[in-house]
Amino acid sequence: MKIFYILMSLSAVIGVLRYVSHRLATHQRVIPNPLAFVNTQVHRINQ
């Protein structure tokens, strides 16, 4: 069950990071490169 909780917390953190990066992107383009890369990868998967 620990793995399940770890996955849940990871997905929650990723969701928060995506939300924060999206909010930053709407205001100014000051996003670290790895975060932007992960964001584009997740967006591509969602499509």
C-alpha positions in Angstrom: 0.0 0.0 0.0 2.9 2.3 0.5 3.6 2.3 -3.3 0.0 3.4 -3.8 0.3 6.3 -1.5 3.6 7.3 -3.1 2.0 7.3 -6.5 -0.9 9.3 -5.3 1.4 11.9 -3.7 3.5 12.0 -6.9 0.5 12.6 -9.1 -0.7 15.3 -6.7 2.7 17.0 -6.8 2.8 16.8 -10.6 -0.7 18.3 -10.8 0.3 21.2 -8.6 3.4 21.7 -10.6 1.4 21.7 -13.9 -1.1 24.2 -12.4 1.7 26.5 -11.1 3.6 26.3 -14.4 0.4 27.1 -16.3 -0.3 30.1 -14.1 3.3 31.3 -14.6 3.1 30.8 -18.3 0.0 33.0 -18.6 1.7 35.8 -16.7 5.4 35.5 -17.8 7.6 32.9 -19.4 9.8 32.2 -16.4 9.6 28.4 -16.2 12.6 26.2 -15.5 13.5 24.1 -18.5 12.9 20.6 -17.0 9.4 21.7 -15.8 8.5 23.0 -19.2 9.8 19.8 -20.8 7.7 17.7 -18.5 4.7 19.9 -19.1 5.0 19.5 -22.8 5.4 15.7 -22.5 2.3 15.4 -20.2 0.3 17.6 -22.6 1.4 15.4 -25.5 0.3 12.3 -23.7 -3.1 13.9 -22.8 -3.8 14.6 -26.4 
